[in-house]
Each structure stands twice: as structure tokens, then as C-alpha cells.
Amino acid sequence: MSLATVYKALKTLVEVNLVQEINVGEGNFRYDGNVLPHHHIQCLSCGKVEDIDGICFSNLNDKVKSYTEYDVVGNQVYFYGICKNCKN
């Protein structure tokens, strides 16, 4: 299977909401099978990306709405740090 075929398949999976595309910067993307609302953290040393579950930012949507004239429909918060393996 060619790399182009893989990327086309990933694009289709994103379009039908079976996979979430995560922009990790500089034109690089990762793909996550968990399409439910959640946030991510990336290790600045090794590049590993992990899910962060259990943190809800829906109140942030309301806060932003009160400061702007937007109807906020979602958010994407991304955290950066150094993972446990890279710290050791």
C-alpha cells in the first residue's frame, strides 16, 4: 500500500468522524481513534502525544462567549511538557 493511499484513507476516516486529526505543529499531524471531546499533551523531548481525560473546558466556552460576540461551538486546548520517560 502506498503512502498516498494511507493518507487518503486517514482523510476519509477524519471526514466520517471515525478518527480525530491532531495538528502537532509545523504541518505535522497525528491521528486519534478517540473522537470524543478531550485534550492532548505532547512531550517536547520525544514528541509523544497522549490523551488527557477527565478535564472539562466547557465553562471556558461560556467565558469566551461573554468576552466576544461569537457563538462558541468548541475548543481545542493543547498542552506541552516533558514526559516521565524523558525526565529520567
Secondary structure, 3 states (H helix, E strand, C coil): CCHHHHHHHHHHHHHCCCCEEEEEECCEEEEECCCCCCEEEEECCCCCEEEECCCCCHHHHHHHHHHCCCCCCCCCCEEEECCHHHHC
